[in-house]
Amino acid sequence: MTTTEYQVSGMTCSHCERSVREEVVHVNGVQQVEVSAATGRLVVDTDGPANDEAIIAAVKEAGYEAVRSSGADGDPSDSTASSCGCC
C-alpha cells in the first residue's frame, strides 16, 4: 500500500471534508482517505502508486484545489475561502 499526502485549499468544515472524501474515494486504486479541514491535509492510501492527476481532479470536482505535498510549490492551505456553500 502507498500513502500520499496532499494539501487542499478552501476547506473550512466537516461538509467540506465529506465532499472531498466522497470524490477521492471513487478514484481507481484508492483504499482509504483521511481529510482535515483544520490542516488542509488529505492523506490517500492506494493499492499502488498514487494517480496524482486523478486524485487532484477528484478534489477539483468537489470544488477545491490540491497539490501533492512532497515537492509541491506553494501552500494552498493558506486560503480561508470555502467552496462548500455550508460555511
C-alpha positions in Angstrom: 0.0 0.0 0.0 1.2 3.5 -0.8 0.4 6.6 1.3 0.4 10.0 -0.4 -0.3 13.4 1.1 -1.8 16.5 -0.5 -2.6 20.0 0.6 -6.2 21.1 -0.2 -7.2 24.8 -0.2 -10.6 26.2 0.8 -11.9 23.5 3.2 -13.3 25.0 6.4 -15.8 22.5 7.9 -16.9 18.8 8.1 -19.1 19.2 5.0 -16.0 20.3 3.0 -14.1 17.2 4.3 -17.0 15.0 3.3 -17.2 16.5 -0.2 -13.5 15.8 -0.8 -13.7 12.3 0.7 -16.7 11.3 -1.4 -15.0 12.3 -4.6 -11.5 10.9 -3.9 -12.7 7.5 -2.6 -14.0 6.8 -6.1 -10.6 7.2 -7.8 -9.4 3.8 -9.1 -6.9 2.2 -6.6 -7.9 4.4 -3.6 -8.2 2.2 -0.5 -8.6 4.8 2.3 -9.0 8.6 2.6 -8.3 10.9 5.6 -9.0 14.6 5.2 -8.8 17.5 7.7 -10.3 20.9 7.0 -8.3 22.3 10.0 -5.0 21.5 8.4 -5.9 21.2 4.7 -4.3 17.8 4.8 -5.5 15.0 2.6 -3.9 11.5 3.0 -4.7 8.9 0.5 -3.8 5.2 0.7 -3.7 3.4 -2.6 -3.0 -0.2 -3.7 -0.2 1.0 -5.9 1.4 4.3 -6.9 -1.0 7.2 -6.5 -2.6 8.7 -9.6 -1.9 12.3 -8.7 -3.8 13.6 -11.7 -7.0 11.6 -10.9 -6.8 12.5 -7.2 -6.3 16.2 -7.8 -9.1 16.1 -10.4 -11.4 14.5 -7.8 -10.6 17.2 -5.3 -11.3 19.8 -8.0 -14.7 18.1 -8.7 -15.5 18.6 -5.1 -14.8 22.3 -5.5 -11.3 22.7 -4.1 -7.7 22.9 -5.2 -5.0 20.4 -4.2 -1.3 19.9 -4.7 0.9 16.9 -3.7 2.7 17.8 -0.5 6.2 16.4 -1.3 8.0 18.6 -3.7 4.9 20.8 -4.3 5.3 24.5 -4.9 3.2 26.9 -2.8 0.8 26.1 0.1 -2.9 26.3 -0.9 -3.9 25.7 2.7 -3.4 29.5 3.2 -6.8 30.1 1.6 -9.7 30.7 4.0 -12.5 30.8 1.4 -14.8 27.8 1.5 -16.3 26.3 -1.6 -18.9 24.1 0.0 -21.6 26.7 0.5 -22.4 25.5 4.0 -19.9 27.6 5.9 
